[in-house]
Amino acid sequence: MIDTQIPIHEKYGGVVPEIASRNHIEAISRVTKKAMQEANIGFDDIDAITPTCGPGLVGALLVGLSYAKALSFAINKPLVGVNHIEGHIAANYITYKELEPPFLCIMMSGGNTQIVYVKDYTKFEVLGKTRDDAIRRSF
């Protein structure tokens, strides 16, 4: 399930944090329901609620964490925070089952760009990163 805010932010030349947060509030329930429908699962099929706990835009993180806490409580499932960057790296194991550490990863997401040495499935070493913005904005 993809719910993009690109058309909203294009007119500003980049992501506006306040607008992003407000749009997260409007989309989060709809996206959750749609993703569960597409995956053909119900709440009983879920083992844990795993919200991103950073890094990222504070407002968007607060929306996601608040929703996740409420959902975790409502369906009586454990809440386990996930590092945003590590989540992007780990998501590759779902798509590429043959992918096994160790390997180098160039990770670009939002305002984050990192070169990461993936030592093991849960052990990462950041070798380099941008200081204040994503490298993609330099083109």
BELHU-V109730 format. One record per pair of residues at least 6 apart in sequence whose C-alpha atoms are under 8 Angstrom apart, sorted by the first residue. I is the first residue (numbers start at 1). J is the second residue. D is the distance in Angstrom with one decimal. If there is no record, write none. Layout:
# BELHU-V109730
i = <I | I>
j = <J | J>
d = <D | D>
This chain:
# BELHU-V109730
i = <1 | 1 | 1 | 1 | 2 | 3 | 3 | 5 | 5 | 9 | 9 | 17 | 17 | 17 | 18 | 20 | 20 | 21 | 21 | 21 | 24 | 24 | 24 | 25 | 28 | 28 | 36 | 43 | 46 | 47 | 47 | 48 | 48 | 48 | 48 | 48 | 49 | 49 | 49 | 49 | 49 | 49 | 49 | 50 | 50 | 50 | 50 | 50 | 51 | 51 | 51 | 51 | 51 | 51 | 51 | 52 | 52 | 52 | 52 | 52 | 52 | 52 | 52 | 53 | 53 | 53 | 53 | 53 | 53 | 54 | 54 | 54 | 54 | 55 | 55 | 55 | 56 | 56 | 56 | 68 | 69 | 72 | 72 | 85 | 85 | 86 | 88 | 89 | 89 | 90 | 92 | 93 | 93 | 100 | 100 | 101 | 101 | 101 | 101 | 102 | 102 | 102 | 102 | 103 | 103 | 103 | 104 | 104 | 104 | 104 | 105 | 105 | 105 | 105 | 106 | 106 | 106 | 106 | 107 | 107 | 107 | 107 | 108 | 108 | 108 | 108 | 109 | 110 | 111 | 111 | 111 | 112 | 112 | 112 | 112 | 112 | 113 | 113 | 113 | 113 | 113 | 114 | 114 | 114 | 114 | 114 | 115 | 115 | 115 | 115 | 116 | 116 | 116 | 116 | 116 | 117 | 117 | 117 | 117 | 118 | 118 | 119>
j = <31 | 34 | 35 | 38 | 31 | 27 | 31 | 20 | 23 | 15 | 16 | 57 | 59 | 60 | 59 | 59 | 60 | 59 | 60 | 63 | 60 | 63 | 64 | 63 | 64 | 67 | 42 | 75 | 77 | 77 | 78 | 72 | 77 | 78 | 79 | 80 | 68 | 71 | 72 | 77 | 78 | 79 | 80 | 68 | 79 | 80 | 81 | 82 | 64 | 65 | 68 | 79 | 80 | 81 | 82 | 61 | 64 | 65 | 81 | 82 | 83 | 84 | 87 | 61 | 65 | 81 | 82 | 83 | 84 | 61 | 82 | 83 | 84 | 83 | 84 | 85 | 84 | 110 | 111 | 79 | 79 | 78 | 79 | 107 | 109 | 124 | 107 | 105 | 107 | 121 | 99 | 99 | 100 | 120 | 121 | 118 | 119 | 120 | 121 | 117 | 118 | 119 | 120 | 117 | 118 | 119 | 115 | 116 | 117 | 118 | 115 | 116 | 117 | 118 | 113 | 114 | 115 | 116 | 113 | 114 | 115 | 116 | 114 | 134 | 135 | 136 | 134 | 134 | 132 | 133 | 134 | 129 | 130 | 133 | 134 | 135 | 129 | 130 | 133 | 134 | 135 | 126 | 127 | 128 | 129 | 130 | 126 | 127 | 128 | 129 | 124 | 125 | 126 | 127 | 128 | 124 | 125 | 126 | 127 | 124 | 125 | 125>
d = <6.8 | 6.8 | 5.3 | 7.6 | 7.8 | 7.6 | 7.0 | 7.4 | 7.6 | 5.3 | 6.7 | 6.5 | 6.9 | 7.7 | 6.9 | 7.8 | 6.6 | 5.1 | 4.6 | 6.9 | 6.3 | 6.7 | 7.7 | 6.2 | 7.5 | 7.8 | 6.6 | 7.0 | 7.8 | 6.5 | 7.5 | 7.6 | 5.2 | 5.0 | 6.0 | 7.0 | 6.3 | 7.6 | 5.9 | 6.6 | 6.2 | 4.9 | 6.2 | 7.3 | 5.9 | 4.8 | 5.3 | 6.1 | 6.4 | 5.8 | 6.0 | 7.7 | 6.9 | 5.3 | 5.9 | 6.8 | 7.2 | 7.1 | 5.8 | 4.8 | 5.7 | 5.3 | 8.0 | 6.5 | 7.1 | 5.4 | 5.7 | 5.7 | 6.7 | 6.9 | 7.6 | 5.5 | 5.4 | 6.9 | 5.9 | 7.3 | 7.4 | 7.8 | 7.7 | 7.4 | 6.9 | 6.2 | 6.0 | 7.5 | 7.9 | 7.9 | 7.7 | 7.6 | 7.4 | 7.2 | 7.7 | 6.2 | 8.0 | 7.9 | 7.8 | 6.0 | 5.8 | 5.1 | 6.6 | 7.3 | 5.4 | 4.7 | 6.0 | 6.1 | 5.4 | 7.0 | 7.1 | 5.8 | 4.7 | 6.0 | 5.8 | 5.1 | 6.3 | 7.0 | 7.3 | 5.9 | 4.6 | 6.3 | 5.6 | 5.2 | 6.3 | 7.3 | 6.6 | 6.8 | 7.7 | 7.8 | 7.4 | 6.5 | 7.3 | 4.6 | 4.4 | 7.6 | 6.9 | 6.2 | 4.9 | 7.9 | 5.6 | 5.7 | 7.5 | 5.1 | 6.1 | 6.7 | 7.5 | 5.7 | 4.2 | 6.7 | 6.0 | 5.5 | 5.2 | 6.2 | 6.5 | 5.6 | 4.5 | 5.6 | 7.2 | 5.8 | 5.1 | 6.3 | 6.7 | 4.7 | 6.5 | 7.4>
